Amino acid sequence: MSFYNENYHTAVKLLSKFLKVRDRASCEVRSFFISKGYSLQEAELLVEECIQRGIINDKRFLENFVYSYQKKLYGRFYIEKKLLELGMEETQVLDFLDKIPNQTWLEICEDYARKIFTKEKFSKKEIKNLIQKLFSRGFDEEIIFFICKKLNLNIKFWDEINESF
């Protein structure tokens, strides 16, 4: 890398500040360098160097990111969307998320549902609100239906509610 001397040291200083906030994916680091005036080729070389030195690691980033959003009680599809918006490769994201057992998503969904609904009986409108919140947090229909049944919510009108989404 011909620009290694001064540019490399400048890049390392910039990156250390960028990484202080949280772990980053290689796509974020690449975009960061480009935004700081580095060419795409220079950014690629810097990212490769960071990967080789273990400074950035997409697998570690995925684990930390997903864990963080799971702790905030978000579902698979919300997390997937966020990762793709960051610029992660779709196959990498899907491969990682596919390895997470469905039981994990069920438990997260149930935790969120129990957190926002604490009483015993709910009106049709309250159940519809709950379902809407669960969809917006990235849980799929099958998981939501299962959780509603587990919480003994009256879901006799499931088809009617589901059609409104």
C-alpha positions in Angstrom: 0.0 0.0 0.0 1.8 3.1 -1.2 -0.1 5.5 1.0 0.7 3.5 4.1 3.0 5.8 5.9 1.2 9.0 6.8 -2.3 8.1 5.5 -2.2 4.8 7.3 -1.5 6.3 10.7 -4.2 8.9 10.1 -6.6 6.2 9.2 -5.8 4.2 12.3 -6.4 7.3 14.5 -9.7 8.0 12.8 -10.7 4.3 13.1 -9.8 4.1 16.8 -12.3 6.9 17.6 -14.9 5.3 15.3 -14.6 2.0 17.1 -14.7 3.4 20.6 -18.5 3.7 20.4 -19.2 0.1 19.5 -18.0 -2.9 17.4 -18.3 -2.2 13.6 -18.9 -4.3 10.5 -16.5 -4.2 7.7 -19.1 -2.5 5.5 -19.4 0.3 8.1 -15.7 0.7 8.3 -15.4 0.8 4.5 -18.1 3.5 4.3 -16.4 5.4 7.2 -13.1 5.6 5.4 -14.7 6.7 2.1 -16.6 9.4 4.0 -13.3 10.6 5.3 -11.9 11.1 1.8 -10.2 7.7 1.1 -10.7 6.1 -2.3 -12.6 2.9 -2.5 -9.4 1.0 -3.2 -7.7 2.6 -0.2 -10.7 1.9 2.0 -10.7 -1.8 0.8 -7.0 -2.1 1.6 -7.5 -0.6 5.1 -10.5 -2.9 5.8 -8.5 -5.9 4.8 -5.7 -4.9 7.1 -8.2 -4.4 9.9 -9.7 -7.8 9.3 -6.2 -9.5 9.2 -5.3 -7.8 12.5 -8.6 -8.8 14.1 -9.6 -5.2 14.6 -12.9 -5.8 12.8 -14.7 -9.1 12.6 -18.1 -9.4 10.9 -19.0 -12.6 12.8 -18.2 -11.0 16.1 -20.1 -7.9 15.0 -23.2 -10.0 14.0 -23.1 -11.8 17.4 -22.9 -8.6 19.4 -25.5 -6.7 17.3 -28.0 -9.5 17.4 -27.5 -10.1 21.1 -28.0 -6.4 21.8 -31.2 -6.2 19.9 -32.5 -9.5 21.4 -31.9 -8.0 24.8 -34.0 -5.0 23.7 -36.7 -7.6 22.8 -36.7 -7.2 19.0 -37.6 -10.0 16.6 -35.7 -11.6 13.8 -37.1 -9.5 10.9 -36.5 -6.2 12.6 -32.9 -7.2 13.3 -32.5 -8.5 9.8 -33.7 -5.2 8.4 -31.3 -3.2 10.6 -28.3 -5.3 9.5 -29.2 -5.0 5.8 -29.6 -1.2 6.2 -26.0 -1.1 7.6 -24.8 -2.8 4.4 -24.2 -6.3 5.6 -24.3 -9.0 3.0 -27.8 -10.6 2.9 -26.5 -14.2 2.8 -24.2 -13.6 5.8 -27.1 -12.1 7.8 -29.6 -14.8 6.8 -27.1 -17.6 7.5 -26.4 -16.2 11.0 -30.0 -15.6 11.8 -31.1 -19.0 10.6 -28.9 -20.6 13.2 -30.8 -19.0 16.0 -33.5 -21.5 17.3 -37.1 -20.6 16.9 -37.5 -21.1 20.6 -35.3 -18.1 21.2 -37.6 -15.8 19.2 -40.6 -17.3 21.0 -39.1 -16.4 24.4 -38.2 -12.9 23.3 -41.7 -12.3 21.9 -43.3 -13.6 25.0 -41.1 -11.5 27.2 -42.1 -8.4 25.2 -45.8 -9.3 25.2 -45.7 -9.8 29.0 -43.9 -6.6 29.5 -46.5 -4.5 27.7 -49.6 -6.4 28.8 -49.8 -7.0 32.5 -53.5 -7.4 33.1 -55.7 -10.5 32.8 -58.4 -9.6 30.2 -58.0 -7.6 27.0 -60.4 -5.9 24.6 -60.3 -6.7 21.0 -58.7 -3.4 20.4 -56.0 -4.0 23.0 -55.2 -7.4 21.4 -55.0 -5.8 18.0 -52.6 -3.2 19.4 -50.4 -6.0 20.9 -50.3 -7.9 17.6 -49.5 -4.7 15.8 -46.6 -4.0 18.2 -45.3 -7.5 17.8 -45.3 -7.3 14.0 -43.5 -3.9 14.2 -40.8 -5.3 16.4 -40.0 -8.0 13.8 -41.8 -11.1 15.0 -43.5 -13.3 12.4 -47.2 -14.4 12.3 -46.5 -17.9 13.5 -44.7 -16.7 16.6 -47.3 -14.0 17.4 -50.1 -16.5 17.0 -48.4 -18.9 19.4 -47.7 -16.2 22.0 -51.3 -15.0 21.8 -52.6 -18.5 22.5 -50.0 -19.0 25.3 -51.2 -15.8 26.9 -54.8 -17.0 26.6 -55.8 -14.0 24.5 -59.1 -14.3 22.7 -57.9 -14.8 19.1 -61.1 -16.1 17.7 -61.0 -13.1 15.4 -57.3 -13.8 14.3 -58.2 -13.7 10.6 -60.0 -10.4 10.9 -57.1 -8.9 12.8 -54.5 -10.4 10.5 -56.2 -9.0 7.4 -55.8 -5.4 8.7 -52.0 -5.7 8.6 
